[in-house]
């Protein structure tokens, strides 16, 4: 009967389509995005029932990564790497944020976020580093503090010119080296020229349960009409460690 024959032919065609779609050798190569469900020590990651070999450039994989997968016509899977919406990789330093130009502040004793040295941190534990080039007049020394996400825990370590330091070339000067709370003010010394710069470094192992901004905040210890400067080339970096 023509009707039965046509139904049978349609069923066979539909089955062939489904089989071809599910068979890599028939379907050929393709790619897709997916979420990592397990990480193995042999250079592979699992995405559900799929096991894919990582490219060398896909470093420090973790469960929950949103990645790009590609498959050969023979059925072999390769994990190309993280998508842009994936979280930061554990243990890999982030790209540093730096100051392309100096920022000067005069008559400014209120500590406010630097316009360049600020970034958003996701929940987790981070190594946060600041490398600062600081300059100040005699009556307007730079004072710094940190802005951190709500509820963040940890202490910041600081090292740089002591508040009594005053030297033309930054050699054999008084130094400060200590650990402080994030909002605790730290005042640095200066060179004898207000536009001369000295090096200060600050870092912390910071743990936060909520997303939020981390930034270096700064201003003048005493108001001065001569500007205090955060120099071009100062930078910050954050590395997620857990």
Backbone as CSV, one residue per row, in Angstrom:
resi,resn,N_x,N_y,N_z,CA_x,CA_y,CA_z,C_x,C_y,C_z
1,UNK,0.850,-1.188,0.000,0.000,0.000,0.000,0.888,1.241,0.000
2,UNK,0.605,2.192,-0.873,1.479,3.373,-0.987,1.638,4.117,0.318
3,UNK,0.544,4.206,1.100,0.652,4.961,2.346,1.621,4.329,3.329
4,UNK,1.552,3.000,3.452,2.447,2.293,4.383,3.885,2.393,3.906
5,UNK,4.089,2.238,2.595,5.445,2.329,2.050,6.054,3.711,2.290
6,UNK,5.242,4.737,2.127,5.745,6.092,2.337,6.093,6.326,3.806
7,UNK,5.231,5.814,4.693,5.500,5.958,6.127,6.796,5.254,6.509
8,UNK,6.977,4.044,5.917,8.195,3.291,6.214,9.439,4.036,5.719
9,UNK,9.338,4.592,4.525,10.463,5.352,3.963,10.778,6.576,4.819
10,UNK,9.759,7.255,5.275,9.965,8.433,6.128,10.628,8.039,7.445
11,UNK,10.206,6.911,7.997,10.780,6.455,9.263,12.252,6.111,9.103
12,UNK,12.584,5.419,7.982,13.980,5.075,7.718,14.823,6.333,7.547
13,UNK,14.296,7.324,6.836,15.031,8.571,6.623,15.262,9.304,7.943
14,UNK,14.239,9.322,8.792,14.378,9.999,10.079,15.410,9.302,10.949
15,UNK,15.385,7.938,10.950,16.357,7.182,11.731,17.768,7.422,11.220
16,UNK,17.937,7.472,9.925,19.259,7.734,9.347,19.774,9.103,9.754
17,UNK,18.878,10.074,9.775,19.278,11.430,10.180,19.731,11.454,11.627
18,UNK,18.959,10.782,12.507,19.329,10.766,13.922,20.638,10.040,14.138
19,UNK,20.814,8.922,13.443,22.046,8.150,13.587,23.241,8.939,13.084
20,UNK,23.085,9.591,11.957,24.182,10.388,11.415,24.553,11.541,12.307
21,UNK,23.550,12.168,12.915,23.811,13.286,13.820,24.601,12.841,15.038
22,UNK,24.350,11.632,15.508,25.005,11.130,16.722,26.324,10.432,16.449
23,UNK,26.673,10.190,15.192,27.887,9.453,14.859,28.926,10.406,14.280
24,UNK,30.074,10.622,15.002,31.071,11.580,14.524,31.589,11.285,13.131
25,UNK,31.788,10.003,12.828,32.338,9.660,11.512,31.405,10.087,10.392
26,UNK,30.092,10.115,10.663,29.125,10.547,9.668,28.921,12.063,9.738
27,UNK,28.790,12.527,10.941,28.494,13.949,11.130,29.651,14.835,10.720
28,UNK,30.875,14.345,10.955,32.047,15.177,10.686,32.422,16.034,11.879
29,UNK,33.413,16.904,11.695,33.906,17.722,12.802,32.940,18.861,13.087
30,UNK,32.980,19.331,14.349,32.198,20.492,14.741,32.799,21.072,16.004
31,UNK,32.182,22.120,16.542,32.634,22.674,17.812,31.416,23.150,18.575
32,UNK,31.613,23.310,19.900,30.542,23.762,20.766,31.134,24.310,22.056
33,UNK,30.317,24.984,22.844,30.733,25.409,24.175,30.073,24.508,25.200
34,UNK,30.753,24.294,26.337,30.241,23.403,27.365,30.939,23.730,28.683
35,UNK,30.479,23.120,29.752,31.011,23.377,31.085,31.773,22.162,31.598
36,UNK,32.975,22.365,32.108,33.816,21.290,32.619,33.195,20.706,33.888
37,UNK,33.093,19.376,33.922,32.536,18.698,35.092,33.587,17.945,35.897
38,UNK,34.755,17.693,35.317,35.840,17.014,36.034,37.156,17.316,35.346
39,UNK,38.228,17.318,36.131,39.573,17.582,35.614,40.463,16.405,35.995
40,UNK,41.193,15.870,35.022,42.101,14.752,35.266,43.545,15.222,35.181
41,UNK,44.434,14.453,35.799,45.847,14.809,35.801,46.589,14.382,34.554
42,UNK,45.883,13.771,33.596,46.530,13.277,32.377,46.371,14.228,31.198
43,UNK,45.956,15.468,31.482,45.820,16.438,30.407,44.450,16.450,29.766
44,UNK,43.462,15.818,30.406,42.111,15.804,29.858,41.130,16.435,30.841
45,UNK,39.978,16.837,30.293,38.870,17.309,31.115,37.612,16.590,30.660
46,UNK,36.678,16.448,31.588,35.398,15.844,31.256,34.338,16.919,31.157
47,UNK,33.485,16.764,30.154,32.292,17.591,30.003,31.125,16.614,29.910
48,UNK,30.516,16.323,31.064,29.509,15.272,31.077,30.143,13.941,30.716
49,UNK,29.649,13.273,29.684,30.192,11.980,29.268,31.338,12.108,28.260
50,UNK,31.652,13.318,27.865,32.723,13.556,26.888,34.044,13.783,27.611
51,UNK,35.095,13.125,27.165,36.445,13.380,27.673,37.262,14.026,26.555
52,UNK,37.851,15.172,26.843,38.554,15.942,25.820,39.996,16.195,26.234
53,UNK,40.893,16.131,25.276,42.304,16.444,25.502,42.498,17.950,25.479
54,UNK,43.202,18.494,26.489,43.423,19.938,26.545,44.545,20.362,25.603
55,UNK,44.364,21.525,24.969,45.480,22.165,24.291,46.468,22.671,25.327
56,UNK,47.724,22.823,24.923,48.753,23.300,25.842,48.416,24.684,26.389
57,UNK,47.729,25.496,25.602,47.395,26.856,26.015,46.271,26.897,27.050
58,UNK,45.521,25.788,27.220,44.454,25.737,28.220,45.068,25.269,29.530
59,UNK,45.556,26.213,30.323,46.267,25.913,31.554,45.357,26.065,32.768
60,UNK,45.733,25.387,33.857,45.028,25.469,35.141,43.518,25.295,34.991
61,UNK,43.069,24.187,34.404,41.622,23.980,34.247,40.957,23.763,35.594
62,UNK,39.682,24.075,35.690,38.938,23.840,36.911,37.486,23.533,36.572
63,UNK,36.865,22.772,37.468,35.450,22.452,37.286,34.643,23.742,37.260
64,UNK,33.723,23.823,36.319,32.915,25.021,36.159,33.384,25.927,35.044
65,UNK,34.597,25.664,34.492,35.063,26.461,33.352,34.087,26.321,32.183
66,UNK,33.772,27.437,31.569,33.020,27.422,30.317,34.039,27.408,29.192
67,UNK,34.075,26.330,28.415,35.148,26.150,27.440,34.590,25.916,26.044
68,UNK,35.492,26.020,25.075,35.191,25.663,23.696,35.725,24.262,23.432
69,UNK,34.848,23.390,22.930,35.214,22.033,22.544,35.167,21.909,21.029
70,UNK,36.095,21.145,20.473,36.034,20.846,19.050,36.248,19.349,18.862
71,UNK,35.645,18.802,17.819,35.695,17.364,17.581,36.089,17.079,16.141
72,UNK,36.972,16.100,15.989,37.390,15.704,14.649,36.354,14.785,14.034
73,UNK,36.488,14.559,12.723,35.590,13.639,12.049,35.712,12.222,12.574
74,UNK,36.864,11.883,13.182,37.054,10.559,13.754,36.489,10.418,15.153
75,UNK,35.947,11.514,15.709,35.311,11.439,17.022,36.179,11.865,18.183
76,UNK,37.390,12.355,17.936,38.271,12.787,19.018,37.944,14.214,19.438
77,UNK,37.895,14.444,20.754,37.532,15.750,21.300,38.773,16.486,21.802
78,UNK,38.784,17.790,21.599,39.861,18.653,22.096,39.236,19.832,22.829
79,UNK,39.743,20.117,24.030,39.324,21.299,24.792,40.236,22.452,24.400
80,UNK,39.693,23.385,23.646,40.511,24.481,23.116,40.911,25.458,24.215
81,UNK,39.974,25.830,25.066,40.289,26.774,26.148,39.039,27.439,26.674
82,UNK,39.239,28.335,27.645,38.123,29.020,28.288,37.476,30.039,27.367
83,UNK,36.171,30.188,27.520,35.457,31.275,26.865,35.643,32.548,27.680
84,UNK,35.311,33.662,27.082,35.511,34.947,27.749,34.678,35.077,29.012
85,UNK,33.569,34.326,29.106,32.730,34.425,30.285,33.151,33.475,31.389
86,UNK,34.246,32.736,31.195,34.721,31.836,32.239,35.382,32.619,33.354
87,UNK,35.392,32.038,34.545,36.060,32.680,35.669,37.567,32.650,35.514
88,UNK,38.301,33.422,36.305,39.758,33.439,36.207,40.349,32.094,36.597
89,UNK,41.430,31.717,35.945,42.089,30.445,36.224,42.837,30.518,37.544
90,UNK,42.760,29.450,38.342,43.463,29.416,39.611,44.968,29.414,39.379
91,UNK,45.676,30.250,40.126,47.132,30.257,40.106,47.771,30.984,38.953
92,UNK,46.972,31.492,38.013,47.551,32.230,36.889,47.406,33.723,37.137
93,UNK,48.514,34.463,37.199,48.407,35.908,37.427,47.563,36.581,36.361
94,UNK,46.687,37.469,36.792,45.917,38.234,35.837,46.784,39.252,35.115
95,UNK,46.266,39.783,34.039,46.994,40.824,33.311,47.077,42.068,34.193
96,UNK,48.277,42.614,34.421,48.372,43.796,35.279,47.606,44.989,34.709
97,UNK,47.039,45.764,35.608,46.442,47.051,35.265,47.469,48.116,35.643
98,UNK,47.713,49.067,34.761,48.766,50.033,35.037,48.279,51.449,34.740
99,UNK,49.039,52.417,35.239,48.711,53.817,35.008,49.416,54.300,33.746
100,UNK,48.675,54.644,32.717,49.306,55.161,31.500,49.791,56.592,31.666
101,UNK,49.195,57.317,32.616,49.615,58.690,32.914,49.581,58.875,34.418
102,UNK,50.339,59.846,34.898,50.364,60.142,36.329,49.051,60.808,36.754
103,UNK,48.722,60.653,38.027,47.597,61.366,38.630,48.136,62.268,39.735
104,UNK,47.811,63.548,39.683,48.226,64.523,40.695,47.015,64.958,41.514
105,UNK,47.212,65.092,42.829,46.153,65.562,43.712,46.715,66.604,44.666
106,UNK,46.090,67.777,44.656,46.486,68.870,45.548,45.324,69.208,46.477
107,UNK,45.667,69.651,47.698,44.642,69.993,48.699,43.606,68.877,48.805
108,UNK,44.114,67.659,48.923,43.235,66.480,48.896,43.645,65.512,49.996
109,UNK,43.048,65.647,51.171,43.363,64.740,52.276,42.386,63.564,52.355
110,UNK,41.284,63.619,51.623,40.350,62.488,51.589,40.905,61.413,50.661
111,UNK,41.036,60.196,51.179,41.583,59.110,50.373,40.503,58.617,49.412
112,UNK,40.803,58.637,48.126,39.858,58.193,47.102,40.545,57.219,46.154
113,UNK,39.727,56.382,45.490,40.268,55.362,44.599,41.091,55.990,43.483
114,UNK,42.230,55.383,43.201,42.995,55.799,42.029,42.157,55.532,40.776
115,UNK,42.192,56.412,39.785,41.344,56.229,38.600,41.753,55.054,37.723
116,UNK,42.961,54.536,37.908,43.427,53.432,37.074,43.596,52.126,37.851
117,UNK,44.039,52.208,39.094,44.428,51.009,39.847,43.240,50.465,40.624
118,UNK,42.296,49.878,39.901,41.097,49.313,40.499,40.613,48.155,39.638
119,UNK,40.110,47.097,40.266,39.567,45.969,39.518,38.499,45.261,40.344
120,UNK,37.688,44.465,39.662,36.613,43.714,40.306,37.112,42.319,40.653
121,UNK,36.884,41.898,41.914,37.252,40.561,42.366,35.994,39.722,42.550
122,UNK,36.033,38.474,42.057,34.969,37.510,42.308,35.173,36.891,43.689
123,UNK,34.171,36.192,44.231,34.362,35.481,45.497,35.505,34.478,45.400
124,UNK,36.306,34.398,46.446,37.436,33.476,46.477,38.586,34.071,47.259
125,UNK,39.743,33.433,47.135,40.964,33.913,47.780,41.933,34.381,46.702
126,UNK,42.475,35.574,46.892,43.286,36.244,45.878,44.621,36.711,46.451
127,UNK,45.646,36.673,45.628,46.874,37.409,45.881,46.761,38.711,45.103
128,UNK,46.706,39.829,45.827,46.579,41.151,45.211,47.883,41.905,45.429
129,UNK,48.419,42.490,44.364,49.700,43.199,44.430,49.561,44.603,43.863
130,UNK,50.160,45.565,44.556,50.288,46.925,44.053,51.776,47.286,44.021
131,UNK,52.212,47.865,42.920,53.563,48.414,42.800,53.393,49.900,42.473
132,UNK,53.761,50.758,43.411,53.400,52.170,43.345,54.639,53.051,43.212
133,UNK,54.529,54.057,42.360,55.558,55.085,42.218,54.984,56.366,42.808
134,UNK,55.501,56.757,43.976,54.884,57.829,44.754,55.798,59.047,44.817
135,UNK,55.177,60.231,44.771,55.901,61.485,44.893,55.061,62.479,45.670
136,UNK,55.738,63.375,46.392,54.987,64.299,47.251,55.847,65.492,47.640
137,UNK,55.210,66.631,47.941,55.919,67.758,48.537,56.142,67.492,50.032
138,UNK,56.924,68.322,50.655,57.255,68.122,52.068,56.019,68.148,52.955
139,UNK,55.016,68.965,52.615,53.844,69.108,53.480,52.631,68.362,52.955
140,UNK,52.828,67.445,51.990,51.685,66.722,51.431,52.007,65.284,51.118
141,UNK,52.639,64.592,52.074,53.058,63.215,51.836,51.885,62.328,51.432
142,UNK,52.187,61.319,50.620,51.125,60.420,50.172,50.719,59.459,51.271
143,UNK,49.406,59.323,51.477,48.830,58.329,52.374,47.942,57.407,51.559
144,UNK,48.068,56.094,51.783,47.284,55.111,51.032,46.429,54.267,51.969
145,UNK,45.402,53.669,51.394,44.589,52.633,52.030,44.005,51.795,50.906
146,UNK,43.290,50.717,51.248,42.692,49.862,50.228,41.175,49.941,50.292
147,UNK,40.536,49.891,49.129,39.118,49.567,49.027,39.030,48.084,48.703
148,UNK,38.173,47.342,49.423,38.047,45.899,49.221,36.567,45.519,49.179
149,UNK,36.236,44.342,48.635,34.833,43.907,48.612,34.276,43.800,50.030
150,UNK,32.971,43.937,50.196,32.370,43.847,51.534,32.704,42.525,52.219
151,UNK,33.134,42.613,53.485,33.412,41.415,54.257,34.739,40.754,53.966
152,UNK,35.593,41.362,53.137,36.889,40.772,52.808,37.747,40.656,54.065
153,UNK,38.500,39.558,54.149,39.383,39.336,55.290,40.821,39.201,54.820
154,UNK,41.749,39.550,55.716,43.172,39.487,55.429,43.858,40.742,55.931
155,UNK,45.142,40.834,55.703,45.910,42.038,56.026,46.767,42.382,54.814
156,UNK,47.138,43.640,54.721,48.022,44.066,53.634,49.433,44.231,54.195
157,UNK,50.411,43.803,53.425,51.812,44.018,53.767,52.316,45.191,52.943
158,UNK,53.065,46.088,53.565,53.549,47.276,52.858,55.041,47.434,53.070
159,UNK,55.694,47.935,52.056,57.115,48.254,52.148,57.396,49.445,51.245
160,UNK,58.097,50.431,51.785,58.387,51.619,51.005,59.097,52.652,51.856
161,UNK,59.254,53.867,51.340,59.950,54.914,52.080,59.175,55.294,53.339
162,UNK,59.854,55.341,54.480,59.205,55.756,55.715,58.741,57.195,55.639
163,UNK,57.794,57.535,56.489,57.210,58.877,56.427,58.229,59.970,56.718
164,UNK,59.349,59.624,57.344,60.394,60.608,57.596,61.458,60.667,56.527
165,UNK,61.300,59.887,55.464,62.311,59.841,54.410,62.249,61.086,53.533
166,UNK,63.415,61.627,53.200,63.521,62.754,52.279,64.901,62.712,51.656
167,UNK,64.941,62.368,50.377,66.239,62.161,49.754,66.141,62.493,48.271
168,UNK,67.246,62.959,47.709,67.233,63.379,46.317,67.143,62.250,45.323
169,UNK,67.754,61.097,45.611,67.789,60.010,44.635,67.220,58.699,45.185
170,UNK,66.692,58.712,46.393,66.096,57.503,46.953,67.108,56.472,47.393
171,UNK,68.304,56.898,47.826,69.359,55.978,48.235,69.610,56.122,49.740
172,UNK,69.721,54.966,50.421,69.989,54.974,51.863,68.969,55.810,52.634
173,UNK,67.694,55.541,52.365,66.653,56.312,53.016,65.943,55.476,54.078
174,UNK,65.215,56.176,54.950,64.404,55.493,55.943,63.309,54.689,55.240
175,UNK,63.039,53.483,55.748,62.030,52.619,55.142,60.976,52.220,56.168
176,UNK,59.824,51.825,55.668,58.802,51.239,56.515,58.459,49.864,55.956
177,UNK,58.127,48.934,56.865,57.797,47.571,56.471,56.866,47.004,57.528
178,UNK,55.619,46.768,57.176,54.675,46.319,58.182,53.452,45.673,57.573
179,UNK,52.571,45.172,58.447,51.289,44.588,58.029,50.175,45.373,58.696
180,UNK,49.113,45.659,57.955,48.052,46.544,58.425,46.695,46.063,57.919
181,UNK,45.636,46.556,58.547,44.298,46.343,58.024,44.116,47.089,56.720
182,UNK,43.132,46.681,55.938,42.967,47.262,54.606,42.680,48.759,54.642
183,UNK,41.895,49.199,55.594,41.535,50.618,55.625,42.505,51.446,56.461
184,UNK,43.481,50.805,57.085,44.456,51.544,57.876,45.338,52.404,57.002
185,UNK,45.494,53.689,57.316,46.306,54.574,56.466,47.796,54.288,56.596
186,UNK,48.489,54.375,55.501,49.944,54.201,55.440,50.518,55.430,54.740
187,UNK,51.436,56.123,55.399,52.027,57.340,54.837,53.464,57.076,54.416
188,UNK,53.791,57.497,53.197,55.121,57.292,52.636,55.897,58.602,52.588
189,UNK,57.227,58.465,52.629,58.107,59.615,52.489,58.260,60.042,51.047
190,UNK,59.293,60.854,50.780,59.367,61.529,49.488,60.808,61.735,49.062
191,UNK,60.973,62.172,47.823,62.241,62.733,47.374,62.177,64.237,47.572
192,UNK,63.324,64.888,47.483,63.359,66.326,47.748,62.694,67.138,46.651
193,UNK,62.401,66.522,45.507,61.599,67.146,44.461,60.202,66.537,44.507
194,UNK,59.141,67.350,44.521,57.792,66.776,44.612,57.408,65.917,43.421
195,UNK,58.101,66.081,42.283,57.813,65.240,41.119,58.759,64.051,41.016
196,UNK,59.738,63.980,41.932,60.591,62.803,42.001,59.813,61.654,42.636
197,UNK,60.040,60.443,42.169,59.229,59.306,42.608,60.055,58.291,43.387
198,UNK,59.398,57.672,44.369,59.974,56.571,45.120,59.078,55.345,44.977
199,UNK,59.641,54.169,45.220,58.916,52.913,45.053,58.300,52.446,46.360
200,UNK,57.031,52.058,46.311,56.357,51.408,47.434,55.601,50.196,46.904
201,UNK,55.609,49.108,47.648,54.869,47.912,47.253,53.908,47.521,48.368
202,UNK,52.728,47.052,47.974,51.725,46.584,48.919,51.103,45.316,48.342
203,UNK,50.877,44.319,49.211,50.228,43.101,48.730,49.443,42.450,49.849
204,UNK,48.561,41.509,49.481,47.742,40.825,50.471,47.235,39.503,49.917
205,UNK,47.043,38.527,50.810,46.215,37.358,50.536,44.831,37.718,51.051
206,UNK,43.933,37.977,50.136,42.616,38.525,50.448,41.545,37.488,50.133
207,UNK,40.650,37.260,51.093,39.547,36.319,50.898,38.227,37.070,50.998
208,UNK,37.362,36.840,50.012,36.069,37.517,50.008,34.981,36.544,49.583
209,UNK,33.821,36.665,50.224,32.673,35.822,49.883,31.741,36.505,48.900
210,UNK,32.033,37.731,48.549,31.171,38.470,47.632,32.026,39.223,46.625
211,UNK,31.447,39.489,45.463,32.148,40.261,44.441,32.225,41.721,44.869
212,UNK,33.256,42.392,44.419,33.387,43.801,44.734,34.682,44.381,44.221
213,UNK,34.829,45.666,44.400,35.983,46.397,43.885,37.150,46.334,44.850
214,UNK,38.331,46.119,44.289,39.576,46.269,45.037,40.362,47.392,44.360
215,UNK,40.817,48.358,45.151,41.508,49.510,44.581,42.471,50.083,45.613
216,UNK,43.476,50.790,45.121,44.333,51.576,46.011,43.705,52.959,46.143
217,UNK,43.537,53.403,47.379,42.988,54.728,47.648,44.123,55.590,48.192
218,UNK,44.142,56.848,47.835,45.232,57.682,48.317,44.857,59.153,48.306
219,UNK,45.638,59.895,49.069,45.486,61.341,49.154,46.682,61.905,49.905
220,UNK,46.571,63.134,50.372,47.674,63.796,51.074,47.513,63.643,52.584
221,UNK,48.635,63.404,53.260,48.609,63.328,54.720,48.232,64.682,55.310
222,UNK,48.741,65.750,54.713,48.404,67.128,55.091,48.111,67.886,53.807
223,UNK,47.061,68.690,53.834,46.676,69.413,52.623,47.804,70.316,52.153
224,UNK,48.095,70.245,50.853,49.136,71.079,50.251,48.689,71.503,48.868
225,UNK,48.987,72.757,48.518,48.670,73.244,47.181,49.601,72.640,46.140
226,UNK,50.738,72.106,46.591,51.634,71.394,45.681,51.166,69.947,45.596
227,UNK,50.980,69.453,44.402,50.321,68.160,44.202,51.178,66.996,44.672
228,UNK,50.492,65.982,45.190,51.061,64.659,45.447,50.762,63.806,44.222
229,UNK,51.711,62.958,43.853,51.605,62.261,42.560,51.683,60.755,42.724
230,UNK,50.754,60.059,41.998,50.892,58.627,41.755,51.385,58.499,40.317
231,UNK,52.609,58.000,40.172,53.286,58.091,38.891,52.810,57.114,37.840
232,UNK,52.975,57.506,36.584,52.732,56.609,35.457,53.631,55.386,35.591
233,UNK,53.089,54.229,35.253,53.834,52.979,35.388,53.533,52.246,36.674
234,UNK,52.842,52.875,37.632,52.356,52.135,38.798,51.375,51.077,38.300
235,UNK,51.321,49.923,39.003,50.469,48.852,38.501,49.885,48.017,39.632
236,UNK,48.843,47.249,39.298,48.281,46.280,40.226,47.962,45.003,39.467
237,UNK,47.911,43.894,40.231,47.629,42.592,39.635,46.939,41.726,40.668
238,UNK,46.030,40.867,40.224,45.329,39.972,41.120,45.404,38.548,40.569
239,UNK,45.742,37.588,41.425,45.829,36.193,41.057,44.896,35.390,41.951
240,UNK,43.930,34.702,41.370,43.018,33.890,42.174,43.709,32.586,42.542
241,UNK,43.745,32.252,43.838,44.479,31.071,44.283,43.575,29.997,44.875
242,UNK,42.334,30.329,45.186,41.374,29.299,45.609,39.974,29.879,45.569
